[in-house]
Amino acid sequence: MVEELSPSRLQSKLEDGADVQVVDTRPPRQYAAGHIPGATNVPYGQLAGRIDEIDWGDEVVMVCQEGVSSVQAGRLLESYEGIDDDATVTSLAGGYDAWEFDLETED
């Protein structure tokens, strides 16, 4: 089951330099307008087709706009045989809408 991670907890992990892989599943246009620092954009509709090409880390946080489709994306990732059984897959609670910290934008 995909657990939720609060935005403040994710921010703390990022500030502490934890090895957290943030995957933003929103469309590229939304991602370019602003995203969590260090996040990789893999749109939800492309995730299943790109899952083999990504080197998945031990802690993955899926992010969508509101925290709903990221749970589904996390379930898909958890079912993937190429991910380590010890890996932790979570969804950002409230999605990007709940993120109140610094953000990155594409130039």
Protein Blocks (a to p, Z undefined) as FASTA:
>chain_A
ZZdddfklmmmmmmnopacddddfbdfklmmnoccehiacddfklmmmmmmmpccdfbdc
dddfkopmmmmmmmmmmmpmkbcfkbccdddehijmlpcbdcdddZZ
